[in-house]
C-alpha cells in the first residue's frame, strides 16, 4: 500500500511539473510573439517610406534586430541559468561546468558594463554612425531607426532569454535531473529490498540451525539420562551400601564400613555446597585438593566422542604403587560428579582387581572428585585438562 501511494504521489508530482513547464513555455512564447510583432512594425514600416533604398534599409534593420536579440537573449539566459546543489556522498553527481561559466560571464559582463557605463552611449552612436555611412543614406531618421532597433530588441532578447531560461529550460533541467535521481533511488530501493530479503533468508536459516542445535542438545541430554545408571539419593544410601557390601564383609566390619561411607557422603555434600557458591558452573572444582594423584592413588579418565556433543567417559581409581600400597579389594570409592547428574551426584564403586571403574555419558567437560581409602584420600580431575579431547568437549 505504501509503495502504491508513493508511486501515485510521484506520478502526480511529475504531471504537475509537466503542466507547469507547458504553461511557462506558452506564456514566454506569447510574450516573444507579441514582442516580435510589435518590434517588426517599425522595422518594416520605416523602409517602406524610402522607395529608393527601402529593401536595403529593411535588410539592415532585420539583421541588426536579429543580432541584437540573439546577443541579449544569450546574456539573459546567463543571468537565468539555474544552479544545482551537488551533495557529497551520493552516487549521482551533476555537471555544473556550464553553470560556473555562466556565473563567470555574468560577473564579467556586469563588471564591464559598470566600468564602461559612461562609454556605452558613445559605442552605440559609433555603431549607428557606421551603419548610416555604410548604407549611403544620409538622414537622421536612420540613426533613430538604428537606435530603436538596438534598444528594443536588446531589452526584448534580455527579457525573453532570462524568462525562457528561468521558467522553461530550468524546469526542464530540473525535470531531467529529478528523473535521474528518481531512477537512482528506485535502483537503491530495489537493492535494499534484495538485501533485506537476503537478510531475512539468513535469519530464517540461523533460526533453523539454532532450533536444530537445541533439538540436538535436548536429545543428547535425554540420551545421557537414559544411558547413565540411576544415582544415589538421600533416601537410598543405606540400600546402596547394603548391596555393595557382601554378607561376609557385613559380618566382619559392617558397622565401620557404614560409618566411613556416611562420613564420605556427608563430606562430599559439604564440598558440593561450597562449590556451588564458588564455582556454580563447575562445583567440584578446587574442592578435592586439585590433584589427580594423592597418597599413591590416581584418578584417571578416558573420553570417547561417540558423536559431537555426546561423549562416553571412563573413570578409574588405581594405585600407582600396587606392590607396596595396593587398593583393597572390596573397599568403596566415591565419585563426585557434576550437580546436573542428580540431587546427590555421587556414585559408589567397589574396588575389584586393584581398580574402581565408572562409566557414564555426558555432553561436556567438568571436574570430578573422588574419595579413596575410606575418605582419607582425596582426588580431583578436570576433564577439560585431559589431552586428546576435542575443543567442543572442553568448552561445553
HELIX and SHEET records of a PDB file:
HELIX    1   1 UNK A    2  UNK A   48  1                                  47    
HELIX    2   2 UNK A   54  UNK A   79  1                                  26    
HELIX    3   3 UNK A   97  UNK A  115  1                                  19    
HELIX    4   4 UNK A  120  UNK A  135  1                                  16    
HELIX    5   5 UNK A  140  UNK A  163  1                                  24    
HELIX    6   6 UNK A  164  UNK A  169  3                                   6    
HELIX    7   7 UNK A  170  UNK A  227  1                                  58    
HELIX    8   8 UNK A  237  UNK A  244  1                                   8    
HELIX    9   9 UNK A  247  UNK A  278  1                                  32    
HELIX   10  10 UNK A  339  UNK A  341  5                                   3    
HELIX   11  11 UNK A  373  UNK A  375  5                                   3    
HELIX   12  12 UNK A  383  UNK A  385  5                                   3    
HELIX   13  13 UNK A  391  UNK A  395  1                                   5    
SHEET    1   A 4 UNK A 293  UNK A 294  0                                        
SHEET    2   A 4 UNK A 297  UNK A 307 -1                                        
SHEET    3   A 4 UNK A 310  UNK A 319 -1                                        
SHEET    4   A 4 UNK A 355  UNK A 362 -1                                        
SHEET    1   B 4 UNK A 346  UNK A 350  0                                        
SHEET    2   B 4 UNK A 332  UNK A 336 -1                                        
SHEET    3   B 4 UNK A 367  UNK A 372 -1                                        
SHEET    4   B 4 UNK A 377  UNK A 382 -1                                        
END                                                                             
